[in-house]
Amino acid sequence: MWSAKTAGSRAVVEKAGAQINDVEKQGFIDAMKPVYEKHITDEVLKKLVADVQTVQ
């Protein structure tokens, strides 16, 4: 259902003239790694970050 909803929403905004940019996420992931290593030291936060990273 999520994919259908996002596809429909994308079609609506593109029809209205918006330009959608797809980005390469790996650069952002790589840039954040040292930030996580330095600041995310609590096990609960580590799990939260890991959970967020697994979301597609």
MIRO-891554 format. One line per 5 residues: their letters; for each residue x, y, z of C-alpha. Coordinates in steps of 0.2 Angstrom, whole numbers, plus 5000, padded with zeros to 4 digits. Layout:
% MIRO-891554
A = X,Y,Z ~ ...
END
This chain:
% MIRO-891554
MWSAK = 5000,5000,5000 ~ 5014,5012,5004 ~ 5022,5010,4987 ~ 5005,5013,4978 ~ 5002,5029,4989
TAGSR = 5020,5036,4986 ~ 5019,5032,4967 ~ 5002,5041,4966 ~ 5008,5056,4976 ~ 5023,5057,4965
AVVEK = 5012,5057,4949 ~ 5002,5071,4956 ~ 5016,5083,4961 ~ 5025,5079,4944 ~ 5009,5083,4935
AGAQI = 5009,5099,4944 ~ 5026,5103,4938 ~ 5037,5098,4952 ~ 5054,5090,4948 ~ 5059,5075,4958
NDVEK = 5077,5071,4961 ~ 5082,5054,4965 ~ 5099,5054,4975 ~ 5113,5042,4978 ~ 5111,5038,4996
QGFID = 5128,5029,4999 ~ 5137,5046,5000 ~ 5126,5052,5014 ~ 5128,5035,5023 ~ 5147,5036,5021
AMKPV = 5147,5054,5027 ~ 5137,5050,5043 ~ 5147,5035,5048 ~ 5160,5045,5058 ~ 5146,5055,5066
YEKHI = 5138,5040,5072 ~ 5154,5032,5079 ~ 5158,5048,5088 ~ 5141,5053,5095 ~ 5130,5037,5096
TDEVL = 5138,5028,5111 ~ 5123,5022,5121 ~ 5116,5005,5116 ~ 5098,5011,5115 ~ 5103,5024,5102
KKLVA = 5114,5012,5093 ~ 5099,5001,5091 ~ 5088,5015,5085 ~ 5101,5021,5072 ~ 5102,5003,5066
DVQTV = 5084,5001,5065 ~ 5082,5017,5055 ~ 5096,5012,5043 ~ 5087,4995,5039 ~ 5072,5004,5033
Q = 5070,5004,5014
END
